[in-house]
């Protein structure tokens, strides 16, 4: 007995597993257009029948879509998301500036600022400005996720919060700045 397996032209999975793939609506459209009826999953056919029944009205005795029902698409209100190869969905990063203080040694601290580039601020210029303001070293570095951030030597988080509001208050709203404090555990 030979079993014939049909594969989806959109995601490459067997048609029965398209609902678990990266883009089920596109797979559904492809299956309804290209596959014979015996290979289309039952879930797809049930949805098709539900759509036809949904448009019928009982009140006036006429067949066809009801005049009182309105069809609005909510897709315009949703944020556009980018689908990467492999079906991963890339979400839009929130516009937030994070100021994080972490302990390096006993009395040494590093203040890290991330998210300034999302507001159109050039990080090298901001690092130079922070270094001059707080009389310390400030540099642009890459974090483990390959995003650039500013490292400032010293615990200047509170003063930095006020300085960012003072200097970039017209660009960055005050409620989008977060102060995060990390403490090193004692042994």
C-alpha positions, -999 to +999 in steps of 0.1 A: +000+000+000+015+033-011+006+065+007+008+097-014+018+127+007+011+162-007+034+190+003+024+227+006+037+250-021+040+278+004+056+264+035+069+231+023+052+211+051+028+182+044-007+198+039-020+183+071+005+203+091+002+237+073-018+250+103+014+248+124+036+264+098+047+301+094+018+313+074-015+293+076-037+317+058-014+317+027-012+279+029-050+277+030-054+299-001-028+278-019-045+245-010-080+256-020-067+268-054-043+240-064-052+207-046-079+183-055-107+180-029-095+147-014-062+163-003-076+195+012-077+192+051-112+192+065-105+223+086-102+243+054-135+231+040-153+237+073-141+274+073-153+277+037-188+265+045-189+287+076-182+318+054-210+309+030-235+303+059-224+335+076-236+356+047-271+342+048-300+360+065-333+345+077-354+376+082-365+386+046-365+351+030-340+361+003-307+342-002-275+362-001-256+384+022-275+403+048-278+440+041-274+449+078-241+432+083-210+452+076-176+437+068-147+456+082-112+444+082-091+447+113-059+442+095-054+479+089-053+485+127-028+458+133+009+467+132+028+453+102+051+425+112+079+412+091+081+375+085+117+363+083+129+331+065+120+300+084+087+315+095+100+336+124+081+368+130+101+400+137+082+422+161+087+459+163+109+471+192+092+494+217+105+530+218+121+529+253+153+543+266+167+520+294+193+533+319+208+503+337+234+505+366+254+474+373+282+467+398+316+458+384+338+453+415+334+463+451+328+500+446+329+503+408+298+508+387+289+510+351+258+528+338+245+515+305+221+535+282+203+517+254+175+527+231+187+562+222+192+553+185+155+545+182+148+582+187+173+593+160+201+603+184+236+595+172+253+574+199+289+586+195+277+622+199+256+613+229+285+593+245+309+623+240+283+646+256+277+622+286+315+619+291+319+657+292+289+662+315+298+636+341+337+639+337+341+602+331+347+577+303+318+570+280+319+548+249+296+531+224+297+493+228+278+463+214+257+442+238+254+404+235+225+408+210+246+430+187+227+462+195+247+493+203+245+510+237+265+535+257+286+525+287+294+552+312+319+547+340+304+554+374+269+554+390+253+583+372+219+569+365+198+595+384+218+624+371+217+609+336+179+605+338+176+643+345+202+652+319+184+632+291+151+649+299+169+683+299+188+677+267+165+655+247+131+663+263+117+675+230+126+641+213+122+616+241+090+616+263+097+613+300+075+582+304+096+563+279+128+564+300+132+534+324+157+532+353+169+496+359+192+488+388+211+455+389+230+444+420+258+419+422+251+391+446+274+387+476+293+355+480 
